Amino acid sequence: MTIPKSKLAASLVTSFVAFAAGVVVGCADVEPNPDHCTRAGGASLCEQLYGTERPYCTTPTCNPSGEGFNGCVEEEPTEECNYACGGDQNILEDDSCVVAGDGDGDPTGDGDGDGDGDGDGDGDTACMGPADCADSMMPFCDLDSGMCVDCDGTADGDTSCAELDPSTPVCEAGLCVACAAEKEDACVGTTPICDVEANTCVGCSSHEQCNDSACNLAAGNCMDPANTVHVNGSGNSNCAPGGDGSESTPYCTVNQALTAVDSNSLIVLHEVNSPPFIYPDDAITLQLSVAIFAAPGESPVLRGTSGATALTVANAGNLFMRGVTIANTANGGVGVEITGAAWIERSKIVNNAGGGIVVDGGGMLVLENSFVGGNQNQRIIDVIDGEISIDYSTIGSGFGNTSRAVACGVGSGASIRNSILVSYSAQPELECQNAQLETTFTESDSGMMFDDLSGWFSDYDSGNFALNPGMYPVEIETAATSQTGDPDTDIDGDPRPTTDGAPDFAGADVAN
């Protein structure tokens, strides 16, 4: 049968419409991608997923490069294609997420579109936090300006420095340093002293640096003033072995105090003002780091047990002694024996029958502004095995073939500056192969003979080595040379020159 053309055309139209309707119905069954940024959060989703690499949200029609990346793209789209707020609306339709209405879709509201907050569009903000400030000269982030600054650019420089590095808690001229003038209290522990020129904390090197206490010269720390005890053997001192070590209830002897204290303690030794006017017949052994200072204005005297050493510094001990006399230990008794380490200042170790100081077992002695010796046929300072450093001290020995002011064993070392070495004996006053002698007065170097008739000293035989005015060689007055770090007074507290290179009296005493 032949179908008329009009009917055929109508049939084709009907079939096409039906097909198209089926297609539409079929497409209506496909759900949109809910994770696409245009629907799921806009630019905030892109930032979360891809950071600054793909920070913008758009449709496939606007930029197909976002497909496979949830619609997130690298380049900022135009306003009609910018779906910064999601919700299937561009920012012309919904700009509620655009800060300050700047239209760029970034989170800063500065209008530059780069999201860094500086308004220049180049994305080069110096900092958003301290991690962004790598320059050690400008390690802090000023969030108001977005710039890295030094500590002076912060609200509280010292606090900022301390938070950055506790070892440099002070802001000084824009730099974080350990300490500064008027901020010395930043220095603690084994470096309690502020070198204000270098803005660094260093260990103490003199007792004067430690107020109301003493310097542990071995470690560099100032001893705690609370660790101070008193010893007073006078009849009216109210001393007691079980006392508390206070000045009102002191210990009676040094040994009692040593039993009671710990390391890093100061023992203040008072002179005995009642017979026998000394601390008699004691044999002291020190195994701690302890300072023993004469009480201010007083001159305490220790005498060792007959035939024994008056004061022994054992291997583990560190002695810091000032202003103490150790004298007249009988029957071969030695004044001080050191196998540990000892720093002795302004002290007199004299007329001990066995000699003044013995250093053995690798011990170490630093002697300054002190008298050592007397009329004994002994090696007054005998360095059997160890090291000594002597500065501004007067050392003398008596008659006899054994007599030496300073003697050293093989391998032992000695540094002697600005001192006087003499002996009654015809034997050399110095017998020390490795000694380094500097600006020191000796008989051999001066060509002058010293004996019991010389009269150079006030009372040599009793251990008083104060210079006798008009009797000592005038060369002694300029034999020494002052240097930085030298003591600024003599054994009696009389002033010394403090200018580098200035001539000075050799020995412990400046003659008046």
Buried (B, 14 or more C-beta within 10 A) or exposed (E): EEEEEEEEEEEEEEEEEEEEEEEEEEEEEEEEEEEBBBBBBBBBBBBEBBEEEBBBBBBEEBBEBBBEBBBBBBEBBEBEBBBBBBBBBBBEEBBEBBBEEBBBBBBBBBBBBBBBBBBEEEEEBBBEEBEEBEEEEBBBBBEEEBBBBBBEBBEEBBEBBBEBEEEBBBBBEEBBBBBBEEBBEBBEEBBBBBBBEEBBBBBBEBBEBBEEBBBBBBBBBBBEEEBBBBBBBBEEBBBEEEBEBEBEBBBBBBBBBBEBBEBBBBBBBBBBEEEEEBBBBBBBEBBBBBBBBBBEEBEBBBBBBEBBBBBBBBEEBBBBBBBBBBBBBBEBBBBBBBBBBBBBBBBBBBBBBBBBBBBBBBBBBBBBBBBBBBBBBBBBBBBBBBBBBBBBBBBBBBBBEBBBBBBBBEEBBBBBBBBBBBBBBEBBBBEBEBBEBBBBBBBEEBEBEBBEEBEBBBEBEBBBBBBBEEEBBEEBBBBBBBBEEBBEEBBEEEEBBEEEEBBBBBBBBBBE
